[in-house]
Amino acid sequence: MGPFSDAMRLSRSMRHTAAALVMMFAAGCNPFSDAAAMRPMTLEPSGPGSVFVQRGDEEIKVTGRFSLADGDLVRTASPGARLALESDRFASVGQATKVRVMGGGSLEVVEGSVLAEAGRHMTVTIDDVTASTSDGIMRVDRYSASSGVASYSGIVAIAAPGQERVLLEPLFDVSIAAGQVVDPSPYRVDVDDEWDRLHLPDVVELDEQLRRYDGAIAGRWKRVDLDAPYFRALGDSRGAKAMAGYLGSPAYSTSDLLIAYSIADSDTARQRDESLTTAFGLRRDGGQWGVVATIMDVRPGPLIAGLEDLIFAFGAVAEAPDVSLSGGPARDTRDSSAPGGGSGGDTNAGGGDGKDSDSGDGSGDPSGGEGSSGGDGDDASDADPPPEEDCANLIDCVLDVLPLGGELLP
């Protein structure tokens, strides 16, 4: 009949196809939905050994990939397991754990530990308490008498009967006992924990480094106390005033004070006093310094550099025989190019101007004077060069001079 009849037949065919699609959508059958593209839920052991699945009255021994169904109870022994659930939801199951697969990609922890990774809304249940996240990673540990929920990333909502919902921010956790959810506190990382090392490597590394600094400071200067003039001598009168409330407190060691001050000094989002209040508050709630710094969004590089400067300045004062610590360092020793060096006076230091501060003519020190190794300050070429450091960084230097040796290591 010609080209017009072909066009009419094509038009009628397209209308019929469109009508069929409309009917499918109206009936709730969406061919492009997640349900149509959904892959089966699977379980796979995370190492050599067996995992068991209780399905009804039957217990199935699993050594490879296995398809799961709602209601299955997964039991791990020596190896853990990896679960792929519905619609971009995953879970790692720890050793000696029992977890039940619920509808909608949710889980119930019967005992043991589960790490849930949610690309979409996901719920993990502990009795009547639920922990939910829409785009985060949460950890659930269930013990014999209590349980814990922690957020590795994203916001986790904790709901319990008769209580207001608790919103858990990253690197915070809550304890649950007898169905009651306690107030959130900073999460404690563990260098020996596989999930912490995998998902929080930067936090673990920073905390381990700060712990070594803590041990070095405590081992070297455990009987030396800080005082406000020390911080004023650094040119930070406001910081000295803010630190005054924490100096002398038995709750904080010398290393706590130095680390907290370094965190506040590197904190670009808060005023000094506000930053110190936040840091000491998190520490008081049990926070490790690496976790505290990460929660406060303080970058590790400036934090460590500032802490090294403070330790150099503190060490110069703490070990100077004729200088009171409450008087602060003799100069701003935040210039780490001359750690522990004075600004003059003692010509034996080799880096001064060779002049006694009282007489001003260089004759006050019988061992110095113009002809001594200290020189008269006019000819620097006669001075002995400073000894070369044989360690890569401050913490190694500090650990090398301590008699405790490996006892400082975690």
Secondary structure as UniProt FT lines:
FT   HELIX           3..26
FT   TURN            27..28
FT   TURN            31..32
FT   HELIX           34..37
FT   STRAND          42..45
FT   STRAND          51..55
FT   TURN            56..57
FT   STRAND          58..62
FT   STRAND          66..67
FT   TURN            70..71
FT   STRAND          73..76
FT   STRAND          81..84
FT   STRAND          89..93
FT   STRAND          98..101
FT   HELIX           103..105
FT   STRAND          107..118
FT   STRAND          122..126
FT   TURN            127..128
FT   STRAND          129..133
FT   STRAND          137..142
FT   STRAND          147..153
FT   STRAND          156..159
FT   TURN            161..162
FT   STRAND          166..168
FT   TURN            170..171
FT   STRAND          172..177
FT   TURN            178..179
FT   STRAND          180..181
FT   STRAND          185..186
FT   TURN            191..192
FT   HELIX           194..199
FT   HELIX           201..221
FT   TURN            222..223
FT   HELIX           228..232
FT   TURN            233..235
FT   HELIX           237..243
FT   TURN            244..248
FT   TURN            250..251
FT   HELIX           254..266
FT   HELIX           272..284
FT   TURN            285..286
FT   HELIX           289..295
FT   TURN            296..297
FT   HELIX           300..318
FT   TURN            321..322
FT   HELIX           325..327
FT   TURN            333..334
FT   TURN            336..337
FT   TURN            339..340
FT   HELIX           347..349
FT   TURN            357..359
FT   TURN            366..367
FT   TURN            370..371
FT   TURN            373..374
FT   HELIX           380..382
FT   HELIX           394..401
FT   TURN            403..404
FT   HELIX           405..408
//
